[in-house]
Amino acid sequence: MLKKILSVTGKIIVGLFLFYLLAGFVLVPLALWWGIPSQGTKLLKHPVQVQSVYFNPFLWRLDISGLRILDADHQVLVGFDKFTADASFLSLFGKAYRVESLRLDGLKVNAVLLPGNKINLLELVPAAEVAPATGNKPAAGGTVTSPSGEPVATAQGVPARPLPVLVVDEIVLSRGSVHFTDQTISPKFSTVLDQIEVRVTGLSTRPDCQARVDFQAVLDGKGAVKNELMVRPFVVPLELETTFSLDGYAMTVLTPYIGKYTGRALQDGRLEFNMTYRIAGNRLTASHKVLIQRFEFGGKVPSKDALPLPFGLAVALLEDPQGRININLPVTGDLSKPDFRYWPLVGQVVRNFFMGLVTKPFAFLASALGADSGTDELGYVRFQPGQSVLLDAEKEKLKTLIKGLAEHPRLMLEVNGGYDDTLDWKAIKTDVLERDFKELRKDSTRPDSALYQMLYQRRFGLRDLWDITKKFKVKEGEYKDADLVTELKRRLIEEGAADRKALEALAQERAKAIYEQLLADGMDRGRIRLGTARPSQASMGLVPSEFTLTVFGQEEETAKSEQPVPAGQSAAASK
């Protein structure tokens, strides 16, 4: 009897073992080989192909080879050469699920931005009904436990079970490639990120999980991309540190975008980009460092979207004597604030930087030399009203300006003489009055009052003189001489329209004085020229003569296409 029981038991065990082998080696692979294409095609509405499926029931290892998801033209949207998953059967006895490795080899992704700003890959997302919002307020008294062990409410008021322990020792992606094409611009933009290698370690659902991600790839055949990430995903608040770098990227690939927004082709340029991010205690600290070498615009390209900004001037301002552009943009933020939004924050930092650059170029020069941020004083030279002699403080400012321009060899300076209609004209007439009075005084012994009356009569006539003197008459032959002289001087100075030619002549004298001082201080004669006389607004009793920055070698183009912009105004001096 015992032998019979043992015999039957043995047959059952052998049968189960054979069935396990049959299911593992044959049935499971066949089911997946048939089910993935059929159900995938039905779900994704795109043809799905699988070359082969293999499963080892002893090692719990699954291999899927040659999976392809095709588009309407039977071109590959997404696919891979081989996927391998190794799970640990023994880990089940330890009440944990362990995946020893997940490997994906030969990933291929072809992404296209279609007209209408639609991504072709979104066609693979199944349409699903959106469940009505139920809110995130639980029933009173309910709690659940998050992965980090913190209580969270449940609808039943009973603590929910924690997440099962899942450990993934390693995730590896090798020989991946992503092709991207933008069909919304003309000419089309295409880029390739290939030789993608990704390794993820330390991933689990444990509260103290600390995962690491290492990523590297090649962008468009030359640009080396690297990324390292350390993250504790279940810690509250989130903790994360990451670095990203892109080296040796040929920027000419970006010509379609640069042409669209600048109206210029890109002739040359090499980009290096480094980024670091750290999140701890709900605080984001980030830095973005950009190095561009040999950046050179090419010819004009037609574009209705081109922005009316002086991109050539911006490049010349950013370049150092070695033709390098170094930009450092730090970003900080408080993630605990409800209104915190990362991309708008980064966009604001970038926008503020470049708008400040093109609208206040002299302030940028000053800040690069260590001056207070935002000051625009290098953009003008101030004069005493009616004078063209440089003040000592303004001479020192010109020396500083020369130092700044020496660091940006592609910039050219235009000196525009300025004048204030009111203040300068008053000063000119005051000076003329004083000179005329001195000439009369040399040859006359008559009192000052009489001399000023002579000057007034020459200017306005005898009748006007009588009308004024009557107002200050005390009695026959006696006048309030001091008050009369004051009024005569006021009218001689203030009345009458300003002489535009005289003011422009003064402005040109000021421009010439600046020009000669710059040459005397060692500025290259080929990088400076005299501009035109311009009205200016006096401030603090001084009249500014403003500079214009243009790009060396593009002066004719600037003069034809756009008006040069003085300091403090919206720059549009060069493209």
FENJO-V644518 format. One record per backbone hydrogen bond with DSSP energy under -1.0 kcal/mol. CO is the residue of the C=O (numbers start at 1). NH is the residue of the N-H. E is the energy in kcal/mol with one decimal. If there is no record, write none. Layout:
co: <CO & CO>
nh: <NH & NH>
e: <E & E>
This chain:
co: <1 & 2 & 3 & 4 & 5 & 6 & 7 & 8 & 9 & 10 & 11 & 12 & 13 & 14 & 15 & 16 & 17 & 18 & 19 & 20 & 21 & 22 & 22 & 23 & 26 & 27 & 28 & 29 & 30 & 31 & 32 & 34 & 35 & 36 & 37 & 38 & 39 & 40 & 41 & 47 & 49 & 52 & 54 & 56 & 56 & 60 & 61 & 62 & 63 & 64 & 65 & 65 & 67 & 68 & 69 & 69 & 71 & 75 & 77 & 78 & 79 & 80 & 81 & 82 & 83 & 84 & 85 & 86 & 86 & 89 & 90 & 91 & 91 & 92 & 97 & 98 & 99 & 101 & 102 & 103 & 104 & 105 & 105 & 107 & 108 & 109 & 111 & 112 & 113 & 114 & 114 & 118 & 119 & 120 & 121 & 122 & 139 & 144 & 146 & 150 & 152 & 165 & 166 & 167 & 168 & 170 & 171 & 172 & 173 & 174 & 176 & 177 & 178 & 179 & 180 & 181 & 182 & 189 & 191 & 192 & 193 & 194 & 196 & 197 & 198 & 199 & 200 & 201 & 203 & 206 & 211 & 212 & 213 & 214 & 215 & 216 & 217 & 218 & 219 & 219 & 223 & 224 & 225 & 226 & 227 & 228 & 229 & 230 & 231 & 232 & 239 & 240 & 241 & 242 & 243 & 244 & 245 & 246 & 247 & 249 & 250 & 251 & 252 & 254 & 255 & 256 & 257 & 258 & 259 & 261 & 263 & 265 & 268 & 269 & 270 & 271 & 272 & 273 & 274 & 275 & 276 & 277 & 278 & 279 & 280 & 282 & 283 & 284 & 285 & 286 & 287 & 288 & 289 & 290 & 291 & 292 & 293 & 296 & 296 & 299 & 307 & 309 & 310 & 311 & 312 & 313 & 314 & 315 & 320 & 323 & 324 & 325 & 327 & 331 & 333 & 334 & 337 & 341 & 342 & 343 & 344 & 345 & 346 & 347 & 348 & 349 & 350 & 351 & 352 & 353 & 354 & 355 & 356 & 360 & 361 & 362 & 363 & 364 & 365 & 366 & 367 & 372 & 376 & 377 & 379 & 381 & 383 & 384 & 391 & 392 & 393 & 394 & 395 & 396 & 397 & 398 & 399 & 400 & 401 & 402 & 405 & 408 & 410 & 412 & 413 & 414 & 415 & 417 & 419 & 420 & 422 & 423 & 424 & 425 & 426 & 427 & 428 & 429 & 430 & 431 & 432 & 433 & 434 & 435 & 436 & 437 & 438 & 447 & 448 & 449 & 450 & 451 & 452 & 453 & 454 & 455 & 456 & 457 & 461 & 462 & 463 & 464 & 465 & 466 & 468 & 470 & 472 & 475 & 478 & 478 & 479 & 480 & 481 & 482 & 483 & 484 & 485 & 486 & 487 & 488 & 489 & 490 & 491 & 499 & 500 & 501 & 502 & 503 & 504 & 505 & 506 & 507 & 508 & 509 & 510 & 511 & 512 & 513 & 514 & 515 & 516 & 517 & 518 & 519 & 524 & 525 & 527 & 529 & 534 & 539 & 542 & 543 & 545 & 546 & 548 & 550 & 551 & 554 & 555 & 556 & 557 & 558 & 566>
nh: <5 & 6 & 7 & 8 & 9 & 10 & 11 & 12 & 13 & 14 & 15 & 16 & 17 & 18 & 19 & 20 & 21 & 22 & 23 & 24 & 25 & 26 & 27 & 28 & 30 & 31 & 32 & 33 & 34 & 35 & 36 & 38 & 39 & 40 & 41 & 42 & 43 & 44 & 45 & 70 & 68 & 65 & 63 & 60 & 61 & 87 & 56 & 85 & 54 & 83 & 51 & 52 & 80 & 49 & 77 & 78 & 74 & 71 & 110 & 69 & 108 & 67 & 66 & 105 & 64 & 103 & 62 & 100 & 101 & 92 & 93 & 94 & 96 & 95 & 167 & 88 & 169 & 86 & 172 & 84 & 174 & 81 & 82 & 177 & 79 & 179 & 181 & 120 & 183 & 117 & 118 & 114 & 122 & 123 & 124 & 125 & 142 & 152 & 149 & 146 & 144 & 97 & 205 & 99 & 203 & 102 & 200 & 104 & 198 & 106 & 196 & 109 & 193 & 111 & 191 & 113 & 189 & 182 & 180 & 220 & 178 & 218 & 176 & 216 & 173 & 214 & 171 & 212 & 168 & 209 & 231 & 201 & 229 & 199 & 227 & 197 & 225 & 194 & 222 & 223 & 219 & 247 & 217 & 245 & 215 & 243 & 213 & 241 & 211 & 235 & 232 & 279 & 230 & 277 & 228 & 275 & 226 & 273 & 224 & 271 & 253 & 254 & 255 & 258 & 259 & 260 & 261 & 262 & 263 & 307 & 301 & 298 & 296 & 251 & 293 & 249 & 291 & 246 & 289 & 244 & 287 & 242 & 285 & 240 & 283 & 335 & 280 & 333 & 278 & 331 & 276 & 329 & 274 & 327 & 272 & 325 & 270 & 267 & 268 & 265 & 309 & 311 & 314 & 315 & 316 & 317 & 318 & 319 & 323 & 294 & 320 & 292 & 290 & 286 & 284 & 337 & 340 & 345 & 346 & 347 & 348 & 349 & 350 & 351 & 352 & 353 & 354 & 355 & 356 & 357 & 358 & 359 & 360 & 364 & 365 & 366 & 367 & 368 & 369 & 371 & 370 & 375 & 379 & 380 & 547 & 545 & 543 & 387 & 395 & 396 & 397 & 398 & 399 & 400 & 401 & 402 & 403 & 404 & 405 & 406 & 408 & 411 & 552 & 550 & 529 & 548 & 531 & 534 & 536 & 424 & 426 & 427 & 428 & 429 & 430 & 431 & 432 & 433 & 434 & 435 & 436 & 437 & 438 & 439 & 440 & 441 & 442 & 451 & 452 & 453 & 454 & 455 & 456 & 457 & 458 & 459 & 460 & 461 & 465 & 466 & 467 & 468 & 469 & 470 & 471 & 473 & 480 & 478 & 474 & 475 & 481 & 484 & 485 & 486 & 487 & 488 & 489 & 490 & 491 & 492 & 493 & 494 & 495 & 503 & 504 & 505 & 506 & 507 & 508 & 509 & 510 & 511 & 512 & 513 & 514 & 515 & 516 & 517 & 518 & 519 & 520 & 521 & 523 & 522 & 527 & 528 & 413 & 415 & 419 & 542 & 539 & 383 & 381 & 416 & 414 & 412 & 554 & 558 & 559 & 560 & 561 & 562 & 569>
e: <-2.5 & -3.0 & -2.6 & -3.0 & -3.1 & -2.7 & -2.4 & -2.6 & -2.7 & -3.0 & -2.9 & -3.2 & -2.8 & -3.0 & -2.8 & -2.8 & -2.6 & -3.0 & -3.4 & -2.9 & -3.2 & -2.0 & -2.2 & -3.4 & -2.5 & -3.0 & -2.6 & -3.0 & -2.2 & -3.2 & -2.4 & -1.7 & -2.6 & -1.9 & -2.4 & -1.8 & -2.4 & -3.0 & -1.5 & -2.7 & -2.5 & -2.8 & -3.6 & -1.4 & -1.5 & -2.4 & -2.8 & -2.3 & -3.1 & -2.8 & -1.6 & -1.7 & -2.0 & -2.9 & -3.4 & -1.2 & -2.0 & -2.5 & -2.8 & -2.7 & -3.3 & -1.0 & -2.4 & -3.3 & -2.6 & -3.3 & -2.4 & -1.8 & -1.6 & -1.3 & -1.3 & -1.2 & -1.4 & -1.5 & -3.1 & -2.6 & -2.7 & -2.9 & -3.3 & -2.9 & -2.5 & -1.8 & -2.0 & -2.0 & -2.1 & -3.3 & -1.9 & -2.3 & -2.5 & -1.3 & -1.1 & -3.5 & -1.4 & -1.7 & -1.8 & -1.3 & -1.8 & -6.3 & -2.4 & -2.7 & -9.9 & -2.9 & -1.5 & -3.3 & -1.0 & -2.1 & -2.9 & -2.7 & -2.8 & -2.4 & -2.5 & -1.8 & -2.9 & -3.3 & -2.4 & -3.1 & -1.6 & -3.2 & -2.7 & -3.5 & -2.9 & -2.9 & -1.9 & -2.1 & -2.8 & -2.5 & -2.3 & -2.6 & -2.9 & -1.8 & -2.3 & -2.3 & -2.5 & -2.3 & -2.7 & -3.1 & -3.0 & -2.4 & -1.6 & -2.3 & -3.7 & -2.3 & -2.2 & -2.6 & -2.9 & -2.3 & -2.6 & -2.7 & -2.4 & -1.3 & -2.4 & -3.1 & -3.1 & -2.6 & -2.3 & -2.9 & -2.4 & -2.7 & -2.5 & -2.8 & -1.3 & -2.2 & -1.6 & -2.6 & -3.2 & -1.5 & -2.0 & -2.1 & -1.6 & -2.5 & -2.0 & -3.5 & -2.2 & -2.4 & -2.5 & -2.3 & -3.1 & -2.6 & -3.3 & -2.8 & -2.2 & -2.3 & -2.4 & -2.2 & -1.4 & -2.4 & -1.8 & -1.7 & -1.8 & -2.5 & -1.9 & -3.0 & -2.9 & -2.6 & -2.5 & -2.9 & -2.3 & -2.5 & -1.6 & -2.9 & -2.2 & -2.0 & -2.2 & -2.4 & -2.3 & -2.3 & -1.8 & -2.0 & -2.4 & -1.2 & -2.0 & -2.3 & -3.0 & -2.7 & -3.0 & -1.3 & -1.8 & -1.4 & -2.5 & -3.0 & -2.1 & -2.0 & -2.5 & -2.8 & -2.7 & -1.9 & -2.4 & -2.7 & -2.0 & -1.7 & -2.3 & -2.1 & -1.6 & -1.6 & -2.0 & -2.3 & -2.4 & -2.1 & -1.0 & -2.8 & -1.4 & -1.6 & -1.9 & -1.3 & -2.5 & -2.6 & -2.7 & -2.3 & -1.8 & -1.7 & -1.5 & -1.9 & -1.5 & -1.7 & -2.3 & -2.2 & -1.7 & -2.1 & -2.5 & -1.9 & -1.3 & -1.9 & -4.6 & -2.3 & -1.7 & -2.0 & -3.7 & -2.9 & -3.1 & -1.5 & -2.1 & -2.0 & -2.7 & -2.5 & -2.1 & -2.4 & -2.5 & -2.5 & -2.4 & -2.1 & -2.6 & -2.5 & -2.0 & -2.0 & -2.0 & -2.5 & -1.6 & -1.6 & -2.5 & -1.8 & -1.9 & -2.1 & -2.4 & -2.5 & -2.1 & -1.4 & -3.2 & -1.7 & -1.4 & -2.4 & -2.2 & -1.7 & -2.6 & -2.0 & -1.1 & -1.0 & -2.6 & -2.9 & -2.7 & -1.5 & -1.8 & -2.6 & -2.8 & -2.0 & -2.1 & -2.6 & -2.6 & -2.1 & -2.3 & -2.4 & -1.9 & -3.0 & -1.7 & -2.1 & -2.7 & -2.2 & -2.0 & -2.3 & -2.4 & -2.0 & -2.1 & -2.4 & -2.4 & -2.2 & -2.2 & -2.7 & -2.7 & -1.8 & -2.6 & -2.1 & -2.3 & -1.7 & -2.4 & -1.4 & -1.8 & -1.2 & -2.9 & -2.6 & -1.6 & -1.9 & -2.7 & -2.3 & -2.2 & -2.0 & -2.5 & -2.8 & -2.3 & -2.3 & -2.6 & -2.0 & -2.6 & -2.4 & -1.7>
